[in-house]
Amino acid sequence: MNPILYFLYRVLKLLTRACLGIYYPKRYFTNRERLHFNRPAIVVSNHPNTLMDPLNAVEQVPMTVHFLANAGLFKSRFGNWFFNTFYCIPIERPEDTNGKAINNIEAFARCDEFLGKGGCLYIAPEGTSEMERNLRPLKTGTARIALSAENQKGFELGLFIQPVGLNYEAPNYFGSRIIINVGEPLRIKDYQTAYQADPHKAARLLTNDLADRIRTLVIDTRNEEEDRLVGHLETILRNSRPVSEPLHFSRTKTLIEKLRQWETVAPGECQDFTGKVLAYFEKLKETRTDDAALGRPPRPLALHLIGLIIFFPLYLYGLTNNFLAAFIPVWLTRRLNVYVGYNTTVKIMAGLATFPLFYFLQTRLVYWLYDGRTALLYLLSLLPAGFFAWYFHQHQARVLRFLRLRRKKEAGNALRELRREILEKIDNIESK
């Protein structure tokens, strides 16, 4: 491997880890140790958030990972150079060929060679990215690549597929949660007999097993209506009965299963409950408040007033010194009007330019006005102050939503009663 490219890869990996840690500070892993391997492997995941998914899935893998990427990314001269240089292998899809027959012979051959040398490859087997909590049917390409590479070595390569489930709370929003579930790996050697009997059936069998494995690692709703209902119930449970993120994930999986059972047994009752939940959140919107104002009311308001007076100057400091660096990526995302799944990528890439640029210019100004020591202290304060300003703003917005609800006593009482009924019904559903 070219030592310069290897060095650049390591630098980019550190930069990626820092960006992911900043943009998604609430990342929770289950079975993280399963990603700490150093042997031939294919890492796969669900694909709800375009370019963020491979980064979140393999960031913990110590090996140099190659990525199977859609051929559309390679069409421009720069894209072709960049993605080929930085360990990507183009794979054609129907939407990439303008009606021509798909030809992935060369891509599969490159995968065979790379995996045969002990490499690690990332693939999103759904093929396309959709921002939804739903595992779409998997393409058989991942299974065919794995079986072909293992067959090339007489099924002695030791290749395995490592499934990862990515569960975003709000993929496009800074500071939102991600639960990353790392599943039990699938050994390709276990499919040797099936492959030797019928390669096509073996590929379908492996694909089905892989889909079943990933499905246990993600919140897999059937449609938009079910996802909306489940999301609302998750919000209520988070605010009333908070648990650790792994337990929250398990609780949601169980809740989905119970809701489907209830819908089968008593569809009318289930539909009435769904309407009640949707009506509750619609009334919250009309009141310009949220469920947290009911489920997690803030501490005594006197303490908040004192905190507001004491910390408001620090908030202003963090806001003014980070405003342009943070605002421009958001503004650029809106101006470009790209597919919503690319918003996070655009924000992070723009932020990689704006934050160093403005921090440098602002620090140079302080150095010119004062001295080097003051400039250094100023530079070190910028990022923590920016984080504080963001959290302070979030907290004060929550207090404001609580005050809106407090001023509307009649509406607040009606919402509390409706919420109490919903919680009781959730308890009944979970206990069945």
Secondary structure, DSSP 8 states (H G I E B T S, - for coil): --HHHHHHHHHHHHHHHHHHHHHS-EEEEESGGGG---SSEEEEE--SSTTHHHHHHHTT--S-EEEEEEGGGGSSHHHHHHHHHTTEEEE--GGGTTTS----HHHHHHHHHHHHTT-EEEE-TT-S--SSS------THHHHHHHHHHHHTTT-S--EEEEEEEEESSTTSTT-EEEEEE---EEGGGGHHHHHH-HHHHHHHHHHHHHHHHHTTS---SSHHHHHHHHHHHHHHHHHS---HHHHHHHHHHHHHHHHHHHHH-HHHHHHHHHHHHHHHHHHHHTT--HHHHHS--S-HHHHHHHHHHHHHHHHHHHHHHHHHHHHHHHHHHHHT--GGGHHHHHHHHHHHHHHHHHHHHHHHHHHHS-HHHHHHHHHHHHHHHHHHHHHHHHHHHHHHHHHHHH-HHHHHHHHHHHHHHHHHHHHHHH-
